[in-house]
Amino acid sequence: MAELQFLGKVVFITGASSGIGLEMARQVSRAGAKVAMFARRLPPMAELETALNQNQKGRVAAAYVCDVTEKQQVLTTFAQAAKDLGPCDILIANAGNGYPVRVTNFDADAAIQIYKLNVFGALHAFEAVLPSMIKRRSGHIVGMSSLAAFRSYPESHTYCATKSALSAQLEGMRPELMPYNVHVTTLCPGFVKTDLTAANTVPMPFILELEKAARVMLRAIAKKKRRLAFPWQMVLFTRLSRFVPDSLIAKATKGKSYKKD
Ligand SMILES: NC(=O)c1ccc[n+]([C@@H]2O[C@H](COP(=O)([O-])OP(=O)(O)OC[C@H]3O[C@@H](n4cnc5c(N)ncnc54)[C@H](OP(=O)(O)O)[C@@H]3O)[C@@H](O)[C@H]2O)c1
């Protein structure tokens, strides 16, 4: 079973206080990994930490308050996690968010905030774990991109651009890290039922249940896949949508919103 790959591994997950990150933390832990969780909201992670550490000989889970947009916080909390659980074997750089940025009253600062979280946040985590992985000639970097990396839409263009940037970053790092036996996986899910998508009023075809989406992604990580884009229907839809004229895209998305304002 591919999931055996997680047995005894130390997995660091950013954005682990809700949605995909929290569910992945649950599932990797069930597969025998030690899990370090990072996000700004402690309570949901602390609750899981307590549950996972119960009846265990040593500590198998730890939660840390960490804003990934703050590099020093990432370096400090990751170093603490390495002391508490051991050096990171698998990093899942999952923290991310998106909200509409409109061309009317275009707000560059709002757009930059999305870059800071979705791109810079991941870069901070890479800096925190790569030296040890390279030194140990062992490791796995996982980035949470999205099918949004493949096709940009009105109002969500900034989110889509950040996911394209993250995908490109990971693609180039992959061969560069090969000589050091550090693997890289890019995850590109379609829509998943989480807080992120809860307030969307745009159509969300083929939306995935959280538990299943996390399971599929963890299997891809266990198999050290280069990239996972899924579900296949949404991949096809995204590819075909590249041929749809802009006028139709404008019509289909008019008055609809990506997430709350
Ligand atoms: N849901 C989807 O349909 C979908 C599809 C493709 C890709 N994704 C990607 O999957 C990832 C997880 O999203 P989700 O759907 O699970 O959404 P979610 O439930 O809203 O989770 C987002 C996570 O990111 C954390 N986060 C936000 N700002 C942070 C910061 N400054 N520092 C540290 N952590 C921060 C949040 O924790 P705190 O607020 O506690 O900090 C939360 O744990 C994101 O990268 C998203 O772009 C989602």
The ligand as a MOL file (V3000), in Angstrom:
LIG
                    3D

  0  0  0     0  0            999 V3000
M  V30 BEGIN CTAB
M  V30 COUNTS 48 52 0 0 0
M  V30 BEGIN ATOM
M  V30 1 N -11.0240 24.1960 -1.7650 0
M  V30 2 C -10.7130 24.1740 -3.0350 0
M  V30 3 O -11.5970 24.0390 -3.9070 0
M  V30 4 C -9.2800 24.2540 -3.4800 0
M  V30 5 C -8.9800 23.9000 -4.7950 0
M  V30 6 C -7.6660 23.9900 -5.2220 0
M  V30 7 C -6.6760 24.3880 -4.3560 0
M  V30 8 N -6.9900 24.7380 -3.0810 0 CHG=1
M  V30 9 C -5.9140 25.1920 -2.1980 0
M  V30 10 O -5.8870 24.3650 -1.0510 0
M  V30 11 C -5.3150 25.0860 0.0320 0
M  V30 12 C -6.1870 24.9070 1.2650 0
M  V30 13 O -7.4400 25.5080 1.0080 0
M  V30 14 P -8.8050 25.0230 1.6650 0
M  V30 15 O -9.7750 24.8600 0.5660 0
M  V30 16 O -8.5460 23.9010 2.5950 0 CHG=-1
M  V30 17 O -9.2220 26.3550 2.4280 0
M  V30 18 P -9.3970 26.6970 3.9810 0
M  V30 19 O -10.2450 25.6920 4.6650 0
M  V30 20 O -9.8110 28.1290 3.9900 0
M  V30 21 O -7.9220 26.5420 4.5470 0
M  V30 22 C -6.9430 27.5000 4.3470 0
M  V30 23 C -5.8540 27.2870 5.3860 0
M  V30 24 O -4.7970 28.2500 5.1330 0
M  V30 25 C -4.4910 28.8390 6.3840 0
M  V30 26 N -3.9590 30.1870 6.2480 0
M  V30 27 C -4.5500 31.2780 5.7010 0
M  V30 28 N -3.7530 32.3490 5.8340 0
M  V30 29 C -2.6400 31.9180 6.5050 0
M  V30 30 C -1.4570 32.5490 6.9510 0
M  V30 31 N -1.2280 33.8480 6.7260 0
M  V30 32 N -0.5330 31.7930 7.5910 0
M  V30 33 C -0.7530 30.4850 7.8170 0
M  V30 34 N -1.8310 29.8170 7.4070 0
M  V30 35 C -2.7750 30.5460 6.7620 0
M  V30 36 C -5.7990 28.8600 7.1640 0
M  V30 37 O -5.5270 28.9220 8.5530 0
M  V30 38 P -5.6130 30.2310 9.4710 0
M  V30 39 O -6.7010 31.0980 8.9530 0
M  V30 40 O -5.8860 29.6500 10.8210 0
M  V30 41 O -4.2690 30.8600 9.4030 0
M  V30 42 C -6.3520 27.5090 6.8080 0
M  V30 43 O -5.8360 26.5230 7.6460 0
M  V30 44 C -5.1460 26.5330 -0.4410 0
M  V30 45 O -3.8360 26.7440 -0.8610 0
M  V30 46 C -6.0830 26.5940 -1.6370 0
M  V30 47 O -5.7000 27.5840 -2.5610 0
M  V30 48 C -8.2730 24.6730 -2.6180 0
M  V30 END ATOM
M  V30 BEGIN BOND
M  V30 1 1 1 2
M  V30 2 2 2 3
M  V30 3 1 2 4
M  V30 4 1 4 5
M  V30 5 2 4 48
M  V30 6 2 5 6
M  V30 7 1 6 7
M  V30 8 2 7 8
M  V30 9 1 8 9
M  V30 10 1 8 48
M  V30 11 1 9 10
M  V30 12 1 9 46
M  V30 13 1 10 11
M  V30 14 1 11 12
M  V30 15 1 11 44
M  V30 16 1 12 13
M  V30 17 1 13 14
M  V30 18 2 14 15
M  V30 19 1 14 16
M  V30 20 1 14 17
M  V30 21 1 17 18
M  V30 22 2 18 19
M  V30 23 1 18 20
M  V30 24 1 18 21
M  V30 25 1 21 22
M  V30 26 1 22 23
M  V30 27 1 23 24
M  V30 28 1 23 42
M  V30 29 1 24 25
M  V30 30 1 25 26
M  V30 31 1 25 36
M  V30 32 1 26 27
M  V30 33 1 26 35
M  V30 34 2 27 28
M  V30 35 1 28 29
M  V30 36 1 29 30
M  V30 37 2 29 35
M  V30 38 1 30 31
M  V30 39 2 30 32
M  V30 40 1 32 33
M  V30 41 2 33 34
M  V30 42 1 34 35
M  V30 43 1 36 37
M  V30 44 1 36 42
M  V30 45 1 37 38
M  V30 46 2 38 39
M  V30 47 1 38 40
M  V30 48 1 38 41
M  V30 49 1 42 43
M  V30 50 1 44 45
M  V30 51 1 44 46
M  V30 52 1 46 47
M  V30 END BOND
M  V30 END CTAB
M  END
